[in-house]
Amino acid sequence: MLARLRSRVNYSSLAAALLVAVGLFLRLRHYFAGRPLWIDEAMLALNLIQRDFAGLLKPLDYEQGAPLGFLLAQKTLITLLGSGELALRLLPFLAGYALLIVSALWLKRFLSAPGWLLALALIAVSPTLVYYSAENKQYMLDAALTLMILWLATRRLPLPAFHFPLLTLLGAVGLWFSHPLIFTLAAVGLTGLIFECSHDWRAWLVTIAVWLASFGLLYAVSLRGLAQNDFLLTFWQDFFLPIPPTTSWLAKQFNDMFASFSAAGLGLQTPLWFNLLGIFTGILWLGMRQPRVMVQIGLIFAAALAASALRKYPFGGRMVLFLLPLVAALLGASMDALYKIVRRLAGNIPAGLLTVALGVVFVFAPVQASAEPLIHPYMHEDISQALSALRQARQPEDAVYIYPAASPAFLYYAPRYGFALEDFVVGDYLQGQSNIKQIRADLQPLQNAPRLWILFAHVYAEGDFNEMQAALNFLRPVWRCKTHTRASGTGVTLTLCVKR
């Protein structure tokens, strides 16, 4: 009886379920950690709170850009649930959980157990994918929708009549929730025509036509403005593929995709050559065993790079977060190749031991990076400590200046702390440049106050120049300034200045 039960147990499926559970736990912990909004989230949140639904169809304040569907869905959620952090991050969290489920389903379509589990583990514990599952941004929807389309494109539903309508609908609607989804739709549509030209080409043409119509409408009402935004083009200029391409640029972008958490990578600490060897092995293995999947993945990367070369979409940072599951899939394919080759040459036990050891090498750093916030949650720019201290220590006659880059988070949290905006001088934030001239002009009229508070966050620095230090140097002839509150592990500082 026990032997029969063991024979029915699918240990790889149990392991996959455990990985999904671990990934969900990490995301739940991060979601409920109570991390205050930082500047990027706050700028988008202010647009969502201060505008009605129609207002979200216009260019956003603070040079923000997000898919219209995502904006309207977020507005609906905060209308129903309030504008707190949990409501703002609910949709990305749900997308992060959906990514786990769809990853398990999609990867199982073309990888055997060793590769399936490695790729799923990388997706489950990647510190970047965990972090952005609790971020008021659209990037987790990019990844989740990408894999949903790929899964549908490699799976026939139990009722084939519903396959193309569902794929068509998801693609057409998904474009309004994810800008880079067009790359995946282009890849899936082209591979559909190539691999199914003998029997389903009419259905594919209809599907592609609907996708193109949806994209054309989206471009007319939204993407055209974003594509011509001078600030965004300048901000992302280092992430546009140079013409002709350089190996140094490509090496940096792919190394970031493998390693750097700060640049939205998988969080690996293995050398670049080792990771590239795994990628090339995975490409060759999938090309031989699952050519359609490999062509889809290859075309997605090619489309993203082409858009980058045309300066239409940055290839780097969080903008390519949707590619991370594809990178994990290629590394998983390399694990499949290694396992099957070693098993053929040396047997099951050596193959199993080698793949387990290699899997540990790959996932050790991501696990370590994702486990640490379980004890010490990642706070980023925790403005709440400074605002609590300011509320307790500020006297009625004190002047308070909000540093320009601290203003979005301050404006979001001010009502929660009972602050009246007319009691504060709030600097206007100009992104991507020094605001020191404006800061000096803002501070000059405050010289008559007995005490001066300054809230700094997301301080601009370039080379030896630090804007916070420059502002304090401007005050030094009249004021003696010292740090009153500094949030541990963050860039938020509350400074108190008194007359000399």
Residue pairs with C-beta under 8 A, 6 or more apart in sequence:
12 113
12 116
12 117
15 113
15 117
16 104
16 108
16 116
16 117
16 120
19 104
19 117
19 120
19 121
19 124
20 100
20 101
20 104
20 120
20 124
22 124
22 125
23 100
23 123
23 124
23 125
23 130
24 97
24 100
26 124
26 125
26 130
26 370
26 374
27 93
27 96
27 97
27 130
27 133
27 134
29 373
29 374
29 377
30 130
30 131
30 133
30 134
30 373
30 377
30 378
31 86
31 89
31 93
31 133
31 134
32 86
33 134
33 373
33 377
33 378
34 85
34 377
35 85
35 134
35 377
35 378
35 379
35 380
35 382
36 85
36 379
36 381
36 382
36 383
36 384
36 409
36 413
37 45
37 85
37 88
37 136
37 409
37 412
37 413
38 380
38 381
38 409
38 458
39 381
39 405
39 406
39 408
39 409
39 457
39 458
40 137
41 88
41 135
41 136
41 137
42 408
42 409
42 411
42 412
43 61
43 62
43 64
43 408
44 60
44 62
44 64
44 66
44 136
44 137
45 83
45 88
45 136
45 412
46 61
46 62
46 408
46 411
46 412
47 56
47 60
47 61
47 62
47 64
47 71
48 56
48 71
48 74
48 75
48 78
48 83
48 88
49 78
49 83
49 412
50 61
51 58
51 75
53 72
53 75
56 68
56 71
56 72
56 75
57 68
57 221
57 222
59 225
60 66
62 408
62 429
62 431
63 229
63 231
63 232
63 235
63 431
65 226
65 229
65 232
66 137
66 138
67 138
67 141
67 175
67 176
67 177
67 178
67 179
67 222
68 176
68 218
68 221
68 222
69 173
69 176
69 177
70 91
70 138
70 141
70 176
70 177
70 178
73 91
73 177
74 88
74 91
74 136
77 87
77 88
77 90
77 91
78 87
78 88
81 87
81 90
85 136
88 136
89 134
89 135
89 136
91 141
92 132
92 133
92 134
92 135
92 136
92 137
92 138
92 139
92 140
92 141
93 133
93 134
93 140
95 133
95 140
95 141
95 143
95 144
96 129
96 130
96 132
96 133
96 134
96 140
96 144
97 133
98 144
98 148
99 123
99 129
99 133
99 140
99 143
99 144
99 147
99 325
100 123
100 124
102 144
102 147
102 148
102 151
103 119
103 120
103 123
103 147
103 325
103 328
104 116
104 120
105 151
105 155
106 147
106 150
106 151
106 154
106 329
107 115
107 116
107 119
107 120
107 329
107 332
108 116
109 151
109 154
109 155
109 293
110 154
110 286
110 289
110 290
110 293
110 333
111 119
111 329
111 332
111 333
111 336
112 336
112 339
112 340
114 332
114 335
114 336
114 338
114 339
114 355
114 359
115 332
115 333
115 334
115 335
115 336
115 339
116 332
117 332
117 359
118 328
118 331
118 332
118 335
118 355
118 359
118 362
118 363
119 325
119 328
119 329
119 331
119 332
119 333
119 335
120 328
120 332
121 359
121 362
121 363
122 266
122 268
122 328
122 331
122 332
122 362
122 363
122 366
123 129
123 324
123 325
123 328
125 363
125 366
125 367
125 370
126 266
126 267
126 324
126 328
126 366
126 370
127 261
127 267
127 366
127 369
127 370
128 261
128 264
128 265
128 266
128 267
128 321
128 324
129 140
129 143
129 321
129 324
130 370
130 373
131 261
131 378
132 139
132 140
132 264
132 318
132 321
133 140
137 318
138 177
138 178
138 179
139 264
139 318
139 319
139 321
139 322
140 321
141 177
141 178
142 178
142 179
142 180
142 181
142 321
142 322
143 321
143 322
143 324
143 325
145 170
145 174
145 177
145 178
145 181
145 184
145 322
146 178
146 180
146 181
146 184
146 300
146 322
146 325
146 326
147 325
148 170
148 174
149 167
149 170
149 171
149 174
149 181
149 184
149 185
149 188
150 184
150 188
150 296
152 163
152 166
152 167
152 170
153 167
153 188
153 191
153 192
153 296
154 292
154 293
154 296
156 163
157 163
157 166
164 200
164 203
164 204
164 206
164 207
167 188
167 207
168 206
168 207
168 210
168 211
171 181
171 185
171 188
171 207
171 210
171 211
171 214
172 210
172 211
172 213
172 214
173 214
174 181
175 181
175 182
175 185
175 211
175 214
175 215
175 218
176 214
176 218
178 322
179 223
179 226
179 313
180 304
180 313
180 319
180 320
180 322
181 322
182 215
182 303
183 300
183 303
183 304
183 307
184 296
184 300
184 322
185 211
185 215
186 299
186 303
187 295
187 296
187 297
187 298
187 299
187 300
187 303
188 296
189 204
189 207
189 208
189 211
190 299
191 292
191 295
191 296
191 299
192 200
192 204
192 207
192 208
193 201
193 204
193 205
193 208
194 295
195 292
195 295
196 204
226 232
227 312
231 431
231 432
233 311
234 432
235 431
235 432
236 314
236 316
236 319
238 316
239 253
239 308
239 314
239 315
239 316
239 317
239 319
240 308
240 309
240 311
240 314
240 315
241 249
241 305
241 308
241 309
241 315
242 249
243 309
245 309
251 272
253 315
253 316
253 320
254 272
254 275
254 276
255 265
255 272
255 275
256 263
256 264
256 265
256 316
256 317
257 263
257 265
257 266
257 320
257 323
257 324
257 327
258 265
258 266
258 268
258 270
258 272
258 275
258 327
259 265
259 266
259 267
259 268
259 269
259 272
259 275
261 267
261 369
263 316
263 317
264 317
264 318
264 320
264 321
264 324
265 324
266 324
266 327
266 328
266 366
267 365
267 366
267 369
267 370
268 275
268 362
268 365
268 366
269 364
269 365
270 361
270 362
270 365
275 331
277 334
278 330
278 331
278 334
278 335
279 327
279 330
279 331
279 334
281 333
281 334
281 337
281 338
282 329
282 330
282 331
282 332
282 333
282 334
282 337
283 294
283 298
283 330
283 333
284 337
285 333
285 334
285 336
285 337
286 293
286 294
286 297
286 330
286 333
287 294
289 336
297 326
297 329
297 330
300 323
300 326
301 323
301 326
304 313
304 315
304 320
304 323
305 315
307 313
307 315
308 314
308 315
313 319
314 320
331 362
335 355
335 358
335 359
338 351
338 354
338 355
338 358
339 351
339 352
339 354
339 355
340 351
342 350
342 351
342 354
342 355
343 350
343 351
376 489
379 487
379 488
379 489
379 490
380 490
381 409
381 457
381 458
381 487
381 490
381 491
381 492
382 487
382 489
382 490
382 492
383 406
383 409
383 410
383 413
383 455
383 457
383 487
383 492
384 413
384 487
385 485
385 487
385 492
386 455
386 457
386 485
386 487
386 492
386 493
386 494
387 410
387 413
387 417
387 419
387 455
388 417
389 484
389 485
389 494
390 400
390 417
390 453
390 455
390 485
390 494
391 417
391 418
391 419
393 484
393 496
394 400
394 453
395 450
395 451
397 449
397 450
397 451
398 449
398 450
398 451
398 452
398 453
399 425
399 446
399 449
399 451
399 452
399 453
400 423
400 424
400 425
400 452
400 453
400 454
400 455
401 424
401 425
401 427
401 442
401 443
401 446
401 452
401 453
401 454
401 455
402 410
402 424
402 425
402 426
402 427
402 454
402 455
403 427
403 439
403 454
403 455
403 456
403 457
403 459
403 467
403 468
403 471
404 427
404 428
404 429
404 430
404 435
404 438
404 439
405 429
405 435
405 457
405 458
405 459
405 460
406 427
406 455
406 456
406 457
406 458
406 492
407 426
407 427
407 428
407 429
408 429
409 457
410 424
410 426
410 455
411 421
411 426
414 421
414 424
425 442
425 445
425 446
427 435
427 438
427 439
427 442
428 435
428 438
429 435
430 438
433 460
434 460
434 462
434 465
434 467
435 460
435 467
436 467
436 470
436 471
439 467
439 470
439 471
439 474
440 471
440 474
443 452
443 471
443 474
443 475
446 452
447 478
450 498
450 499
451 496
451 497
451 498
452 475
452 479
452 481
452 496
452 497
452 498
453 484
453 494
453 495
453 496
453 497
454 471
454 481
454 494
454 495
454 497
455 492
455 493
455 494
455 495
456 468
456 491
456 492
456 493
456 494
456 495
457 491
457 492
457 493
458 491
459 466
459 467
459 468
459 491
459 493
460 466
460 467
461 467
468 493
472 481
472 495
475 481
475 497
478 499
478 500
479 497
479 498
479 499
479 500
480 497
480 498
480 499
480 500
481 495
481 496
481 497
482 495
482 496
482 497
483 493
483 494
483 495
483 496
484 494
484 495
484 496
485 493
485 494
486 492
486 493
486 494
487 493
